Amino acid sequence: MLRFSLASFWRPSPLCCLLSGALLLLASCGQNAGAGQTGAQPACKPDHIIGVEESLTKGYHSLTGLKQDADLGVQGLFTAVVDTTSPDSSGLVYTDFTFTITHVLWDPHHQIPGSTNSVTIHQTGGCTGGTFYKVADDPLFQIGEEAILFLHQFSSGQYFVIGGPSGRFEVRHGFVQPVNDEGVQLPPNLTEQQFYTLLQKA
């Protein structure tokens, strides 16, 4: 079901780069295809990397826009890889992550009951069969990464980030920043509490 939903968001790039030696140790390749694996993961060391070109129907440049379209806004940690699929008919690979929620920031439809502390996040890209599938400007989530995500629910407890990289924010040492400069612009050194205030006012 999600693959159909994401068809308008992603399309594979015809370009493929063969990387060897030290380049295979890049941090962007830190995911493992093992299902349910938790904690620190061994580095993925593929034979080659395939770039997947991002083709979003909608990007976001404001927190207001994210709130209007998101089913859920949450903060938390990526704690496990649930599964990495093999390439589908379009040549895409997807990785499912367990995202442990620490704060529910936006839940207009009351999708997260009090007893729920994790959801599954579906992302394009991953490492499987000796190949790493990588989306430019939207790096694959890493175990232990803390983030704020604006999500669309496609199945019970299963979500994807709306707007690709424009719907996700890094949280590091108590500060919040966008993944890249193509989405929502935030002031430098924005604290978590300041982000919450901006989101509430949006």
KETOR-176535 format. One record per residue: residue in one letter; x, y, z of N, C-alpha, C, O in turn. Coordinates in Angstrom, 3 decimals. Layout:
<nodes>
   code        n.u        n.v        n.w       ca.u       ca.v       ca.w        c.u        c.v        c.w        o.u        o.v        o.w
      A          X          Y          Z          X          Y          Z          X          Y          Z          X          Y          Z
...
</nodes>
This chain:
<nodes>
   code        n.u        n.v        n.w       ca.u       ca.v       ca.w        c.u        c.v        c.w        o.u        o.v        o.w
      M      0.824     -1.198      0.000      0.000      0.000      0.000      0.861      1.252      0.000      0.585      2.192     -0.745
      L      1.891      1.277      0.818      2.744      2.467      0.891      3.517      2.684     -0.395      3.735      3.820     -0.817
      R      3.930      1.590     -1.012      4.714      1.763     -2.230      3.917      2.528     -3.270      4.461      3.359     -3.997
      F      2.621      2.242     -3.336      1.778      2.974     -4.264      1.700      4.429     -3.846      1.769      5.327     -4.685
      S      1.553      4.667     -2.533      1.439      6.022     -2.021      2.691      6.834     -2.282      2.611      8.039     -2.521
      L      3.849      6.189     -2.240      5.106      6.908     -2.409      5.535      7.024     -3.853      6.541      7.666     -4.152
      A      4.784      6.409     -4.755      5.219      6.400     -6.147      5.376      7.805     -6.698      6.237      8.051     -7.543
      S      4.542      8.736     -6.222      4.647     10.092     -6.722      5.758     10.872     -6.040      6.107     11.967     -6.483
      F      6.321     10.321     -4.966      7.356     11.027     -4.226      8.757     10.655     -4.695      9.646     11.507     -4.697
      W      8.972      9.413     -5.090     10.332      8.971     -5.361     10.408      8.317     -6.732      9.455      7.678     -7.179
      R     11.521      8.478     -7.379     11.793      7.702     -8.584     13.282      7.411     -8.624     14.088      8.249     -8.219
      P     13.660      6.229     -9.107     15.071      5.869     -9.075     15.884      6.656    -10.084     15.397      6.981    -11.167
      S     17.106      6.956     -9.733     18.020      7.615    -10.648     18.660      6.575    -11.542     18.953      5.468    -11.089
      P     18.879      6.903    -12.783     19.556      5.938    -13.654     21.048      5.853    -13.374     21.738      4.977    -13.894
      L     21.534      6.758    -12.559     22.975      6.774    -12.292     23.325      5.829    -11.162     22.611      5.767    -10.161
      C     24.380      5.114    -11.303     24.861      4.199    -10.260     26.358      4.392    -10.110     27.093      4.356    -11.098
      C     26.814      4.596     -8.888     28.243      4.769     -8.634     28.807      3.536     -7.978     28.245      3.025     -7.009
      L     29.919      3.054     -8.505     30.617      1.964     -7.851     31.676      2.551     -6.947     32.562      3.277     -7.398
      L     31.579      2.233     -5.662     32.534      2.761     -4.694     33.305      1.605     -4.085     32.774      0.509     -3.909
      S     34.544      1.862     -3.772     35.351      0.815     -3.158     36.261      1.415     -2.108     36.297      2.628     -1.903
      G     36.999      0.528     -1.443     37.983      0.964     -0.464     37.370      1.745      0.669     36.327      1.380      1.212
      A     38.044      2.841      1.019     37.641      3.623      2.193     36.274      4.250      2.027     35.589      4.495      3.020
      L     35.851      4.520      0.784     34.545      5.139      0.583     33.416      4.273      1.098     32.350      4.793      1.427
      L     33.615      2.980      1.177     32.565      2.085      1.666     32.332      2.231      3.150     31.358      1.702      3.687
      L     33.220      2.945      3.815     33.080      3.109      5.255     32.328      4.372      5.623     32.295      4.755      6.793
      L     31.726      5.020      4.645     30.997      6.252      4.905     29.903      6.030      5.929     29.249      4.987      5.952
      A     29.720      7.026      6.772     28.699      6.912      7.821     27.304      6.819      7.250     26.406      6.281      7.897
      S     27.103      7.334      6.047     25.773      7.262      5.453     25.366      5.845      5.142     24.228      5.604      4.739
      C     26.254      4.915      5.317     25.949      3.528      5.017     25.942      2.703      6.289     26.408      1.564      6.285
      G     25.437      3.239      7.352     25.507      2.581      8.651     24.361      1.674      8.970     24.275      1.198     10.102
      Q     23.463      1.400      8.033     22.328      0.534      8.344     22.598     -0.890      7.890     23.325     -1.125      6.925
      N     22.010     -1.817      8.591     22.128     -3.231      8.277     20.758     -3.770      7.945     19.769     -3.313      8.518
      A     20.664     -4.714      7.051     19.368     -5.212      6.626     18.770     -6.217      7.580     17.685     -6.728      7.305
      G     19.407     -6.523      8.671     18.868     -7.506      9.598     17.613     -7.024     10.273     17.594     -5.916     10.810
      A     16.554     -7.824     10.264     15.288     -7.425     10.851     15.387     -7.399     12.362     16.000     -8.271     12.978
      G     14.775     -6.385     12.947     14.648     -6.304     14.394     15.935     -6.034     15.132     15.971     -6.176     16.355
      Q     16.974     -5.659     14.458     18.253     -5.443     15.120     18.209     -4.142     15.896     17.698     -3.138     15.399
      T     18.740     -4.148     17.107     18.709     -2.959     17.942     20.117     -2.539     18.312     21.081     -3.279     18.118
      G     20.212     -1.319     18.857     21.496     -0.826     19.324     22.405     -0.438     18.178     21.960     -0.252     17.046
      A     23.681     -0.319     18.486     24.657      0.040     17.463     24.737     -1.069     16.430     24.759     -2.252     16.771
      Q     24.782     -0.677     15.168     24.783     -1.663     14.089     26.115     -1.693     13.379     26.783     -0.665     13.268
      P     26.517     -2.871     12.891     27.728     -2.916     12.080     27.538     -2.093     10.813     26.431     -2.019     10.280
      A     28.602     -1.481     10.334     28.490     -0.661      9.131     28.111     -1.530      7.946     28.601     -2.648      7.781
      C     27.231     -0.988      7.133     26.886     -1.639      5.876     28.060     -1.425      4.928     28.489     -0.289      4.722
      K     28.580     -2.498      4.352     29.719     -2.387      3.437     29.327     -2.969      2.086     29.710     -4.088      1.746
      P     28.561     -2.202      1.320     28.059     -2.727      0.046     29.134     -2.747     -1.032     30.167     -2.086     -0.920
      D     28.864     -3.520     -2.074     29.741     -3.539     -3.230     29.595     -2.245     -4.037     30.556     -1.777     -4.648
      H     28.402     -1.679     -4.034     28.200     -0.418     -4.722     26.991      0.315     -4.148     26.203     -0.247     -3.388
      I     26.868      1.580     -4.532     25.802      2.446     -4.051     24.988      2.933     -5.244     25.542      3.334     -6.267
      I     23.670      2.892     -5.098     22.775      3.405     -6.129     22.083      4.646     -5.578     21.444      4.596     -4.527
      G     22.213      5.754     -6.292     21.523      6.977     -5.906     20.078      6.933     -6.353     19.785      6.561     -7.489
      V     19.167      7.315     -5.457     17.744      7.386     -5.773     17.367      8.859     -5.804     17.514      9.570     -4.811
      E     16.882      9.305     -6.952     16.550     10.723     -7.094     15.208     11.015     -6.448     14.231     10.294     -6.653
      E     15.175     12.089     -5.661     13.968     12.483     -4.965     13.079     13.295     -5.888     13.539     14.239     -6.530
      S     11.794     12.926     -5.959     10.843     13.657     -6.792      9.590     13.899     -5.957      8.612     13.159     -6.061
      L      9.628     14.934     -5.134      8.521     15.224     -4.232      7.431     16.013     -4.936      7.713     16.923     -5.716
      T      6.183     15.658     -4.652      5.078     16.452     -5.169      4.886     17.693     -4.320      4.306     18.678     -4.776
      K      5.378     17.650     -3.067      5.222     18.807     -2.188      6.337     18.838     -1.168      6.598     17.849     -0.483
      G      6.993     19.979     -1.073      7.952     20.215     -0.011      7.349     21.233      0.946      6.344     21.869      0.627
      Y      7.947     21.388      2.096      7.392     22.279      3.114      8.414     23.332      3.510      9.593     23.041      3.707
      H      7.923     24.578      3.622      8.783     25.694      3.996      8.286     26.404      5.248      8.802     27.458      5.620
      S      7.274     25.818      5.900      6.760     26.416      7.132      6.237     25.331      8.056      5.798     24.271      7.609
      L      6.289     25.610      9.349      5.716     24.687     10.333      4.200     24.647     10.197      3.574     23.628     10.491
      T      3.613     25.742      9.755      2.164     25.778      9.535      1.758     24.758      8.484      0.793     24.016      8.671
      G      2.494     24.719      7.379      2.198     23.758      6.324      2.349     22.324      6.798      1.535     21.465      6.459
      L      3.383     22.064      7.578      3.586     20.719      8.110      2.429     20.314      9.022      1.938     19.187      8.949
      K      1.998     21.240      9.881      0.886     20.940     10.778     -0.402     20.673     10.001     -1.182     19.795     10.371
      Q     -0.621     21.419      8.940     -1.848     21.264      8.163     -1.938     19.894      7.509     -3.027     19.330      7.404
      D     -0.809     19.353      7.068     -0.828     18.110      6.301     -0.463     16.862      7.099     -0.751     15.747      6.664
      A      0.164     17.035      8.256      0.643     15.875      9.011     -0.476     15.241      9.839     -1.319     15.929     10.413
      D     -0.454     13.921      9.880     -1.332     13.188     10.792     -0.757     13.179     12.201     -1.478     13.004     13.184
      L      0.558     13.371     12.279      1.235     13.223     13.555      2.566     13.966     13.519      3.268     13.944     12.508
      G      2.909     14.620     14.619      4.227     15.210     14.796      4.810     14.688     16.099      4.212     14.862     17.161
      V      5.977     14.047     16.027      6.542     13.406     17.217      8.040     13.648     17.312      8.718     13.904     16.316
      Q      8.530     13.559     18.535      9.962     13.594     18.795     10.338     12.272     19.432      9.573     11.707     20.213
      G     11.528     11.778     19.093     11.959     10.526     19.683     13.263     10.031     19.093     14.043     10.794     18.523
      L     13.481      8.728     19.245     14.732      8.087     18.830     14.452      6.899     17.920     13.475      6.173     18.103
      F     15.326      6.715     16.937     15.285      5.496     16.129     16.011      4.397     16.915     17.189      4.528     17.247
      T     15.292      3.326     17.200     15.830      2.302     18.096     16.056      0.943     17.447     16.724      0.094     18.037
      A     15.519      0.710     16.250     15.722     -0.598     15.609     15.394     -0.531     14.129     14.595      0.300     13.694
      V     16.016     -1.412     13.361     15.613     -1.664     11.984     14.672     -2.861     12.017     15.044     -3.944     12.470
      V     13.454     -2.654     11.535     12.464     -3.733     11.509     12.697     -4.633     10.312     12.678     -5.858     10.431
      D     12.919     -4.011      9.144     13.066     -4.797      7.920     13.618     -3.906      6.813     13.399     -2.695      6.813
      T     14.327     -4.507      5.880     14.742     -3.838      4.656     14.286     -4.705      3.497     14.646     -5.880      3.420
      T     13.488     -4.130      2.585     12.945     -4.910      1.482     13.971     -5.068      0.372     14.932     -4.303      0.282
      S     13.758     -6.056     -0.459     14.523     -6.193     -1.690     13.956     -5.219     -2.712     12.833     -4.745     -2.540
      P     14.700     -4.907     -3.771     14.172     -3.975     -4.770     12.832     -4.433     -5.312     12.652     -5.613     -5.611
      D     11.879     -3.497     -5.441     10.574     -3.840     -6.012     10.631     -3.657     -7.532     11.710     -3.497     -8.103
      S      9.471     -3.682     -8.178      9.440     -3.608     -9.633     10.000     -2.295    -10.171     10.442     -2.225    -11.317
      S      9.979     -1.257     -9.340     10.533      0.034     -9.761     12.017      0.144     -9.433     12.660      1.135     -9.776
      G     12.559     -0.872     -8.769     13.966     -0.850     -8.406     14.254     -0.184     -7.076     15.415      0.015     -6.718
      L     13.188      0.168     -6.328     13.378      0.850     -5.052     13.479     -0.142     -3.894     12.931     -1.244     -3.929
      V     14.196      0.298     -2.882     14.339     -0.449     -1.633     13.799      0.426     -0.517     13.961      1.646     -0.542
      Y     13.155     -0.198      0.467     12.610      0.541      1.604     13.118     -0.076      2.895     13.343     -1.283      2.983
      T     13.294      0.783      3.902     13.677      0.315      5.229     12.615      0.752      6.229     12.167      1.899      6.207
      D     12.217     -0.158      7.100     11.280      0.147      8.174     12.056      0.233      9.482     12.842     -0.653      9.814
      F     11.820      1.318     10.218     12.498      1.568     11.485     11.495      1.621     12.626     10.352      2.037     12.437
      T     11.920      1.203     13.795     11.149      1.464     15.008     11.583      2.826     15.547     12.766      3.078     15.776
      F     10.592      3.693     15.740     10.833      5.030     16.272     10.163      5.111     17.636      8.937      5.057     17.736
      T     10.969      5.240     18.685     10.446      5.310     20.047     10.134      6.766     20.386     11.013      7.627     20.360
      I      8.873      7.021     20.702      8.387      8.384     20.924      8.702      8.853     22.339      8.432      8.157     23.318
      T      9.282     10.053     22.422      9.499     10.675     23.729      8.526     11.832     23.960      8.163     12.120     25.101
      H      8.100     12.503     22.867      7.139     13.605     22.982      6.196     13.558     21.778      6.642     13.414     20.640
      V      4.896     13.680     22.034      3.920     13.859     20.961      3.687     15.355     20.831      3.187     15.993     21.757
      L      4.050     15.918     19.675      3.984     17.359     19.477      2.737     17.803     18.721      2.279     18.936     18.870
      W      2.192     16.899     17.910      1.024     17.238     17.085      0.272     15.953     16.787      0.801     15.058     16.128
      D     -0.957     15.859     17.270     -1.761     14.648     17.091     -3.231     15.039     16.949     -4.044     14.731     17.819
      P     -3.573     15.726     15.839     -4.931     16.268     15.702     -6.024     15.203     15.651     -7.177     15.483     15.979
      H     -5.670     13.988     15.244     -6.668     12.924     15.117     -6.576     11.896     16.247     -7.205     10.840     16.193
      H     -5.787     12.219     17.265     -5.631     11.341     18.441     -5.241      9.916     18.032     -5.867      8.939     18.443
      Q     -4.196      9.828     17.217     -3.741      8.527     16.725     -2.849      7.802     17.725     -2.703      6.582     17.662
      I     -2.252      8.553     18.645     -1.327      7.937     19.587     -1.966      7.887     20.975     -1.976      8.891     21.687
      P     -2.502      6.719     21.365     -3.034      6.600     22.723     -1.900      6.637     23.743     -0.736      6.438     23.396
      G     -2.244      6.890     24.985     -1.230      7.034     26.023     -0.316      5.842     26.175      0.828      5.993     26.604
      S     -0.801      4.640     25.828      0.007      3.434     26.003      0.984      3.197     24.856      1.850      2.327     24.957
      T      0.859      3.958     23.765      1.723      3.758     22.599      3.010      4.552     22.756      2.982      5.767     22.956
      N      4.142      3.853     22.665      5.406      4.582     22.778      6.309      4.390     21.568      7.450      4.852     21.579
      S      5.822      3.715     20.517      6.646      3.581     19.319      5.759      3.397     18.087      4.623      2.931     18.172
      V      6.324      3.781     16.936      5.665      3.603     15.648      6.699      3.076     14.671      7.898      3.101     14.949
      T      6.232      2.601     13.527      7.126      2.157     12.459      7.217      3.250     11.407      6.199      3.749     10.926
      I      8.443      3.619     11.053      8.684      4.645     10.030      9.226      3.963      8.783     10.220      3.239      8.843
      H      8.570      4.198      7.656      8.915      3.602      6.368      9.675      4.645      5.558      9.176      5.749      5.338
      Q     10.883      4.298      5.113     11.719      5.256      4.385     12.292      4.621      3.134     12.661      3.447      3.135
      T     12.363      5.396      2.075     13.015      4.929      0.858     14.515      4.868      1.084     15.109      5.800      1.625
      G     15.126      3.758      0.662     16.568      3.577      0.807     16.883      2.442      1.749     16.017      1.967      2.484
      G     18.128      2.012      1.725     18.566      0.940      2.606     19.655      0.108      1.984     20.038      0.304      0.831
      C     20.146     -0.827      2.773     21.238     -1.692      2.348     20.726     -3.121      2.247     20.238     -3.680      3.229
      T     20.835     -3.709      1.073     20.382     -5.082      0.880     21.121     -5.699     -0.299     21.384     -5.025     -1.295
      G     21.453     -6.965     -0.187     22.078     -7.690     -1.289     23.376     -7.082     -1.777     23.684     -7.155     -2.966
      G     24.149     -6.478     -0.871     25.426     -5.895     -1.259     25.329     -4.542     -1.924     26.320     -4.027     -2.442
      T     24.124     -3.952     -1.914     23.926     -2.641     -2.540     23.275     -1.700     -1.547     22.355     -2.089     -0.828
      F     23.749     -0.461     -1.505     23.147      0.563     -0.663     22.376      1.526     -1.545     22.945      2.140     -2.448
      Y     21.076      1.662     -1.284     20.205      2.563     -2.034     20.054      3.843     -1.220     19.584      3.812     -0.083
      K     20.450      4.951     -1.799     20.622      6.195     -1.056     19.886      7.339     -1.743     20.050      7.563     -2.943
      V     19.070      8.061     -0.969     18.360      9.226     -1.492     19.172     10.475     -1.183     19.494     10.743     -0.025
      A     19.498     11.229     -2.208     20.237     12.470     -2.008     19.406     13.436     -1.175     18.197     13.547     -1.379
      D     20.034     14.126     -0.249     19.421     15.144      0.604     18.456     14.582      1.645     17.883     15.343      2.425
      D     18.267     13.267      1.669     17.382     12.667      2.675     18.056     11.415      3.220     17.636     10.299      2.915
      P     19.114     11.598      4.037     19.899     10.449      4.481     19.075      9.432      5.240     18.107      9.769      5.922
      L     19.479      8.178      5.108     18.786      7.103      5.802     18.905      7.316      7.303     19.966      7.687      7.806
      F     17.806      7.078      8.013     17.831      7.229      9.462     18.848      6.271     10.077     19.112      5.193      9.544
      Q     19.408      6.682     11.199     20.417      5.896     11.890     19.917      5.499     13.276     19.217      6.267     13.935
      I     20.280      4.298     13.710     19.920      3.857     15.051     20.585      4.783     16.070     21.780      5.066     15.984
      G     19.791      5.247     17.034     20.283      6.189     18.032     20.057      7.640     17.659     20.256      8.524     18.491
      E     19.642      7.911     16.412     19.387      9.276     15.971     18.129      9.825     16.646     17.099      9.153     16.695
      E     18.222     11.044     17.163     17.055     11.714     17.744     16.512     12.690     16.714     17.273     13.405     16.063
      A     15.187     12.716     16.566     14.594     13.535     15.516     13.197     13.984     15.904     12.552     13.410     16.782
      I     12.752     15.032     15.219     11.349     15.446     15.222     10.829     15.168     13.819     11.424     15.607     12.835
      L      9.717     14.440     13.725      9.185     13.998     12.442      7.729     14.402     12.289      6.949     14.337     13.239
      F      7.373     14.819     11.082      5.974     15.068     10.743      5.550     13.952      9.791      6.162     13.750      8.742
      L      4.500     13.234     10.168      4.228     11.932      9.569      2.830     11.819      8.968      1.891     12.503      9.374
      H      2.733     10.928      7.985      1.441     10.493      7.444      1.274      9.015      7.762      2.188      8.221      7.542
      Q      0.112      8.648      8.278     -0.153      7.242      8.586     -0.743      6.558      7.354     -1.763      6.999      6.824
      F     -0.101      5.483      6.900     -0.623      4.735      5.762     -1.226      3.408      6.187     -1.962      2.791      5.419
      S     -0.926      2.962      7.397     -1.499      1.746      7.970     -1.375      1.896      9.479     -0.587      2.709      9.963
      S     -2.142      1.122     10.213     -2.151      1.273     11.665     -0.744      1.145     12.249     -0.094      0.111     12.101
      G     -0.283      2.204     12.912      1.035      2.209     13.539      2.195      2.361     12.586      3.350      2.290     13.007
      Q      1.912      2.574     11.283      2.967      2.673     10.279      2.864      4.011      9.544      1.788      4.418      9.106
      Y      4.007      4.679      9.421      4.031      6.053      8.925      5.197      6.274      7.966      6.157      5.503      7.940
      F      5.091      7.357      7.170      6.253      7.886      6.471      6.298      9.396      6.690      5.279     10.022      6.982
      V      7.492      9.973      6.544      7.697     11.397      6.761      7.149     12.161      5.568      7.485     11.853      4.424
      I      6.305     13.159      5.828      5.779     13.956      4.722      6.842     14.936      4.238      7.639     15.447      5.024
      G      6.840     15.185      2.936      7.784     16.161      2.375      9.225     15.715      2.362     10.122     16.542      2.199
      G      9.475     14.409      2.531     10.862     13.943      2.528     11.677     14.652      3.599     11.262     14.693      4.757
      P     12.828     15.211      3.236     13.677     15.848      4.249     13.062     17.098      4.870     13.481     17.508      5.952
      S     12.070     17.721      4.206     11.485     18.931      4.775     10.530     18.628      5.928     10.070     19.542      6.612
      G     10.233     17.354      6.143      9.361     16.971      7.247     10.100     16.360      8.423      9.478     15.786      9.317
      R     11.428     16.477      8.431     12.223     15.918      9.531     13.238     16.939     10.036     13.756     17.759      9.278
      F     13.506     16.866     11.334     14.424     17.795     11.980     15.355     17.018     12.895     14.928     16.093     13.585
      E     16.606     17.388     12.901     17.589     16.761     13.784     17.515     17.403     15.160     17.342     18.615     15.286
      V     17.649     16.575     16.191     17.741     17.077     17.563     19.094     16.626     18.103     19.354     15.431     18.240
      R     19.950     17.598     18.406     21.288     17.283     18.905     21.629     18.175     20.083     21.598     19.401     19.981
      H     21.947     17.558     21.180     22.366     18.287     22.390     21.349     19.356     22.786     21.717     20.433     23.256
      G     20.063     19.046     22.590     19.017     19.968     22.998     18.660     21.043     21.998     17.838     21.911     22.293
      F     19.275     21.006     20.793     18.997     22.001     19.764     18.348     21.322     18.556     18.617     20.156     18.267
      V     17.492     22.069     17.857     16.721     21.539     16.726     17.120     22.270     15.453     17.163     23.499     15.418
      Q     17.414     21.499     14.405     17.741     22.080     13.104     17.158     21.212     11.991     17.015     20.001     12.160
      P     16.818     21.830     10.840     16.368     21.033      9.693     17.492     20.145      9.183     18.665     20.395      9.462
      V     17.136     19.115      8.442     18.135     18.208      7.877     18.961     18.919      6.807     20.165     18.690      6.691
      N     18.307     19.787      6.023     19.030     20.569      5.023     18.383     21.950      4.915     17.434     22.253      5.639
      D     18.894     22.778      4.017     18.402     24.154      3.922     17.315     24.327      2.875     17.027     25.453      2.470
      E     16.702     23.231      2.426     15.691     23.307      1.383     14.271     23.357      1.930     13.326     23.578      1.172
      G     14.108     23.155      3.236     12.771     23.132      3.814     12.527     24.312      4.734     12.820     25.457      4.390
      V     11.984     24.020      5.913     11.678     25.054      6.893     12.981     25.680      7.399     13.921     24.974      7.765
      Q     13.021     26.994      7.412     14.188     27.706      7.927     13.964     28.018      9.407     12.945     28.601      9.777
      L     14.905     27.632     10.236     14.819     27.879     11.668     15.978     28.766     12.107     17.042     28.747     11.488
      P     15.780     29.544     13.171     16.896     30.339     13.687     18.029     29.434     14.156     17.771     28.302     14.567
      P     19.268     29.896     14.107     20.378     29.073     14.614     20.265     28.884     16.120     19.700     29.717     16.828
      N     20.809     27.781     16.590     20.830     27.478     18.021     19.440     27.495     18.646     19.258     27.973     19.766
      L     18.461     26.966     17.910     17.087     26.897     18.405     16.956     25.732     19.382     17.240     24.587     19.030
      T     16.533     26.020     20.594     16.378     24.954     21.588     15.091     24.176     21.336     14.208     24.628     20.605
      E     15.001     23.011     21.947     13.783     22.208     21.827     12.569     22.997     22.302     11.536     22.996     21.632
      Q     12.672     23.658     23.425     11.543     24.413     23.957     11.131     25.537     23.022      9.942     25.803     22.853
      Q     12.110     26.198     22.415     11.799     27.254     21.451     11.110     26.673     20.215     10.213     27.300     19.650
      F     11.524     25.488     19.799     10.859     24.840     18.669      9.412     24.526     19.024      8.514     24.765     18.216
      Y      9.174     23.996     20.214      7.804     23.688     20.654      6.942     24.942     20.605      5.789     24.891     20.176
      T      7.497     26.063     21.042      6.748     27.322     21.045      6.415     27.764     19.629      5.288     28.176     19.356
      L      7.397     27.680     18.718      7.141     28.027     17.315      6.062     27.130     16.712      5.193     27.603     15.980
      L      6.121     25.847     17.019      5.139     24.911     16.474      3.751     25.218     17.024      2.768     25.157     16.286
      Q      3.662     25.540     18.281      2.368     25.858     18.882      1.748     27.101     18.252      0.530     27.180     18.093
      K      2.584     28.066     17.896      2.091     29.310     17.309      1.804     29.164     15.818      1.072     29.976     15.254
      A      2.357     28.163     15.179      2.218     28.009     13.717      0.779     27.710     13.316      0.489     27.553     12.131
</nodes>
